[in-house]
């Protein structure tokens, strides 16, 4: 039986021969669109945006890591397209050699490209939504469940997915057009075997790359504050360009790794020479892949560090408390439960209370300096001294001793600020006030700062201070109840009851009126200053400061309500519930970046197997054993997985430690504990990549028809 060899028949047969390359191309596009769609869905989700404050560090981190992931996926899809056409070029060359014109080949090629890129990308977009719901549902089912964890999506995120979809399709069509324009048939046929070496630099590029990486990170992090001090203006978005040296440094590190490696080969110059040469001769592809994976792994690690740092700090703070319960309130809130009411409530749960202490405080205004933005330039400002700069809660020395049991001597005309042992709340305290103001009578009291006293239970985001008894009595003359308050401590008598703790919390919240429904960022003193200056107080127009008594379980309410009590049992048991959206978002980000890095590394290794099959075939003919060939596969694959993981995790770990140190000039016990847990998480990520590495080695060997010998134990 004879088969008619038509051009269409040849095209079909050649397409069937390239099924593996087409499948790899489909897989790359699908995964890229899935990951970008999933990340975009979470980034634009109202569930997330309502919790992450506008302009806050957490939202900036989320956006920064998204940019890294987007960059990685864009480069990855372009690389996948180029790889597909490197293989496709041989088919085009064969058909051209048989007389097919480019005009004849163009319709079939464009059709194939549009179908492959269009279907895979569209499928990735469609799969992104169920992927988000499944992963978020898994979090809710096995980690934490709360009303705030109900996932809501803003479908405008699809615009980003659609833009990425068109980028993939356009890139594929452009690459097809570029390959069709080639005139040398032999170049087209042998395209897939062309090497892409990079320009060799000296061994200095590795150390210089390390210096550039850390210098760029430090410069980018510190530059905004330096700019504000130098120019008295807010920096523009352009200042983020100072992070560019980080990428240049990482590129140089990867270049040094590919060209020279980090081990001296003088004693054994031929050891692993095949794997090293394969990396060097395909250096451009290798360096690009290593750089992308390093950035993604660094982003995943950075997102993951948020969880232990927050968790360990909270755990240690709760454990160090000297009382089980702390609360404070304004004296005009007459429905707040008194000691007898709390005792009666506890008795209803078969328990009691003990060690009850309560002391009054006064809310006074402190003078200070504030930023005043210029009318002609909203980013430019100057610093002015104002009489009503901040609000502070002031104890008398005797009231502080009654409440805490710790005596303190305060000289007349001076004041102390209360902080914790680690002094982490110093940015919230005012140590430069020269006089205090009674907000009812406008009487003033000249003062000077005497120093800090340490008591962890009273260290919060509002600020407690201590005056001498004489000064306290003098400045508080004429204060009304809305400017007076009371703080109280007590312990559970016996084992604390979760039911009582919860009942006390909700009863306490419900006892407050609408005049206290605000966050710690709100200041009645600053509000008065704006009103008297004829300006609008910025607080009321910022949605990030809005909380509601109707949602007392929201993370924003529990983290920022001005009168939020400290309840040891609830703070221990409800930590995950309180910070659920924060934790799940950053865990989600980490998973997305790890998946992207894993897929890119796996794809790169399989590409090595496809591109270098002829090398391994030649080695087989020369008598190389399966064990030797598998060892070469391990060497090549190990570089692809090991280097990005080690470099990405090491650099981001050191940078994160540097950031923690720069924030307040020290590493606290909570931060040290968080870094220790972060190190364990990095080891888990390393174990994950090691498992994927072993699986990939088996797949590469299978692709090359090499049997993997069993390891000797």
Secondary structure, DSSP 8 states (H G I E B T S, - for coil): ------HHHHHHHHHHHTHHHHHHHHHHHHHHHHHHHHHHHHHT-HHHHTTS-TT-HHHHHHHHHHHHHHHHHHHHHHHHHHHHHHHHHHHHHHHHHTT--HHHHHHHHHHHHHHHHHHHHHHHHHHHHHHHHHHHHHHHHHT---GGG-----GGGHHHHHHHHHHHHHHHHHHHHHHHT---HHHHHTGGG---------THHHHHHHHHHHHHHHHHHHHHHHHHHHHSB---GGGGGGGHHHHHHHHHHHHHHHHT-SS--STTTTTTHHHHHHHHHTHHHHHHHHHHHHHHHHHHHHHHHHHHHHHHHHHHHHHT-SSSEEEEEETT-TTS--HHHHHHHHHTTT-EEEEEEEEEEEEEEEEEEEEEE-SS-TTBEEEEEEEEEEEEEEEEHHHHHHHHS------TTEEEEEE-TT-TTGGGS-----EEE-TTT--EEE-EEEEEEE-GGG-SSS-EEEE-HHHHHHHTTT--GGGEEEEEEEEEESS--HHHHHHHHHHHHHTS-GGG--BTT--HHHHHHHHHTT---GGGG-GGG---GGGTTSHHHHHHBTT--EEHHHHHHTHHHHTHHHHHHHHHHHHHHHHHHHHHHHHHHHHHHHHTHHHHHHHHHTT--HHHHHHHHHHHHHHHHHHHHHHHHHHHHHHHHHHHHHHHTS--HHHHHHHHHHHHHHHHHHHHHHHHHHHHHHHHHHHTT--------
